[in-house]
Amino acid sequence: MDTIKQLKWRYATKKFNAEKTLPEDKLNVVKQAFNLTATSFGLQTIKLIIVKDKAMRAPLQQYAYNQKQVVDASHLLIICIQDNILQDDVTDFYDNIKGIRNTPEEILKPYREDLIKMIKSMSVQERQKWSTNQAYIALGNLMTVCAIEGIDSCPMEGFVPEKYDEILQLEEKGLKSVLLLPIGYRADDDMFSGFKKVRKPIEEAIIEI
């Protein structure tokens, strides 16, 4: 697979083929890619909600400024953050490290204590902003993986998170929605698919020292 060729093929899909659905093996790649996304300290304070049911997506469209991709795409991905990060999250994280790597407690203890101290020094708003930064890392990773896999996508910040949280009852799950990524396959008549990419010359975008 030519990675650069696929990145040139990728675009923010404006019109999806509503009749085409991602096969399970492709969807599984997306799930794995999200879970393997790099996050600060590896703490994973973000979650991915995948909505396949179009009837469930229908009331969400109006709160994404009526962008049809929300319903027409094969699946709607909603990247969420935890509404708070607690000491238990850090404890569980290091317990998981110990279980998977068999790392001795005496090695993990100072790292655990430092991370707990850092979390406690942050306000809830600061923790949410920190998690939101991780959500954008996940978005970029998913877009790249989708391009390599021949999956179309359309990143969206333009929606009303509070309404999504309400309709999907995310508060009960301790989550807040921050980003949308409809995925699927482009419609044959989406004129944007044929547009040439507009980018600065690489010499202007990159400084080599």
Stockholm file with secondary structure:
# STOCKHOLM 1.0

chainA/1-209         MDTIKQLKWRYATKKFNAEKTLPEDKLNVVKQAFNLTATSFGLQTIKLIIVKDKAMRAPLQQYAYNQKQVVDASHLLIICIQDNILQDDVTDFYDNIKGIRNTPEEILKPYREDLIKMIKSMSVQERQKWSTNQAYIALGNLMTVCAIEGIDSCPMEGFVPEKYDEILQLEEKGLKSVLLLPIGYRADDDMFSGFKKVRKPIEEAIIEI
#=GR chainA/1-209 SS CCHHHHHHHCCBCSSBCTTCCCCHHHHHHHHHHHHTCCCGGGCCCEEEEEECCHHHHHHHHGGGTTCTHHHHSSEEEEEEEESCCCHHHHHHHHHHHHHHHCCCHHHHHHHHHHHHHHHHTSCHHHHHHHHHHHHHHHHHHHHHHHHHHTCEECCBCCSCHHHHHHHTTCGGGTEEEEEEEEEECBCTTCGGGGSCCCCCCHHHHCCCC
#=GC SS_cons         CCHHHHHHHCCBCSSBCTTCCCCHHHHHHHHHHHHTCCCGGGCCCEEEEEECCHHHHHHHHGGGTTCTHHHHSSEEEEEEEESCCCHHHHHHHHHHHHHHHCCCHHHHHHHHHHHHHHHHTSCHHHHHHHHHHHHHHHHHHHHHHHHHHTCEECCBCCSCHHHHHHHTTCGGGTEEEEEEEEEECBCTTCGGGGSCCCCCCHHHHCCCC
//
